[in-house]
Amino acid sequence: MSTKATFTLEEWQILRDAPHMVGMSVAMAGASGLFGTISEMFAAGKMIADTASSDSELLRAILDRDELKASQDNLRAAAKSQETSKLPEWVLAEAAVHCRQAVDILTKKGAHGESETYVKFLTGMANHVAEASTEGSFLGFGGERVSAKEREALAVINAALNEGNASATA
């Protein structure tokens, strides 16, 4: 099993930050309004909490309380330099980069099966956040479970994860 010591500081930051980037990118893609966005962020938090007790030593290390705080601090600092109106596009682009790099890192340096476990976690995170609230509803009526913008974000995340797999095995 891989541990934090298996990776360089930069590699570890990519592995650690990617889940948060994925969750944020999908949450920011939808037009859920305040309560929907809160539901989506709670969904991301629940996914992290549920996975923090996983069988995967790597995921447990990435989702450790101190690592979560470090990731949040790192992402907050990076986001401050971005123009607010372009923040959703920036977060999605960064999430895609992190996904590609993380899969590449784990394929090259991770223990057997860790890349697949990590991809499954990130995919689950993205889907869980997208499905957490109804988009475009009025007082809870109508709307759709996953908006077109969220589907676009999911497609970008999935493509990046698949590209990471393809480039790592090439």
N, C-alpha and C positions, 0 to 999 in steps of 0.2 A: 504494500500500500504506500502511496505517495504521501508525504507530509509537506509542510510549509518549507522545510529545509531542502526539499527536492528541487525547488524552483528559485530563480533569482528574485530579487525584490520586485522588479518590473513585471515578471511573469506572474508572481503571486498577486500583485495588484490587479492585473487583468482578470485572473481567475476569480478573485474576490469581488470585483466591481461589476462584472458582467451580469449577474442575476439582478442587481439593482437597476442597471441600465435597461435591461429587458423589461422589468416591471414598470419602470417609469415611462419608457417609450410607448408601451401599449396604453397605459393609463392616460398619457397626454394626447394620444391619437384620437381618443373618443371625445364626443361632446356630451359628456355625462352630467354636466353641471356639478355643483358643489357636493351634493349627497352621493351622486354616482361616483365621482372621483374619490370620495372618502371610502365608499364601498370597495372600489378597485384597490386602493392602497391597503385597506384591511385584508383584502384577498391576498395581496402580495405578502403582507406580514404573516398571515396564517400559513401560506405555503412555505415561507422561510422557517417558521416555528415548527411545522410538521416535519420538515426535512432535516432540521437541526438534530433530530434524534435518529437519523437514518442509519442504515448499516454501513454506508460509505464513510470511511474515516476522512476522506478528502472533503466531502460535503460538510461533515460536522466541523471540520477545521475552518472552512471558508465561512460558515455560518455561526461561528463562535461570537459571543457578545462583543468582545473587543474588536474582532474583525469587522463586525457589522458597523460599529461606531466609526472605525477607521475608514470604511468604505463610504459611509454617509458624509463624513468630513471631506474626503477626497472629491466626491461628486459635487458637493455643495460649492467647494472652492472652484472647481472647473466650470460649473454652471454660472458662477458670478461674472465670468468674463464674456458671457454670451448675451446677445441682444434678446430681450424678453420675448419679442414677437417671433423670433426664430428659434426659440428654445426647443419646441417639440421636434423640429426637423433635425436640430443638432443632436438631441438625445437619441433619436432613432439612428442617425448615422453613426454615432459613437457606439451604440449598442451593437450594431452590425459589425463594426470593426472589432469590438471586444469579443463578440461571438466567434468570428473567424480566427482571431488570434488565440483564444482560449482553447478551441478545439485543436488547433495546430500544436499548441504547447502540450496539451494532454496526450495527443497522439504520439508525439516525439518523446516525452519525458515521463508520462504517467504510467501507472501500473496497468496491467491488462484489464480492460473493461471500464476503466475510469472515464475515458472520453465518452463512451456510450451513455454511462450513468449521468454524466454532467449534461450532455445534450438533452437527455430525457428530462432532467430537472429544469433546464432553461425553457424547453418547449412547454412543459407543464406549467411553469410560471407564466409564460406569455398567454397561454390559453385560459388559465385560471383568472388572470386579471381581466382579460377581454370579456369573459362570461360573467363577471361579477355584478354588472349592473346593466339595466336596459337603457339603450340609447334612443333618444328622440321621443320619449314617452311624456305624457302630460298627466301629472298626479298618479303615476303608476300604470296608466292605461296606454296601450299601443306601444309603438316603438319596436326595436329589434334587439335581440340579445347581444349581437356583435355588429357594430356599425361597419360601414364600408371603409372608413379610415382605419379602424382597428384591424380589419381583414388585410388592408394594405400593410400595416405595421407587422402583423403576423407573417405575411408573405416575405417581407424584408428579413425578419429574424430567421425564419426557416431557411431562406436562401443562403443567408450568411452561415448558418450552422452546417448546411450541406456543402457550401464552398469550403469551409474549414475542413470538413471530412475529406473532400475530394483533393484539396491541395496537400493535405497531410499524408494521404496514401499514395500520391503521385510520385 
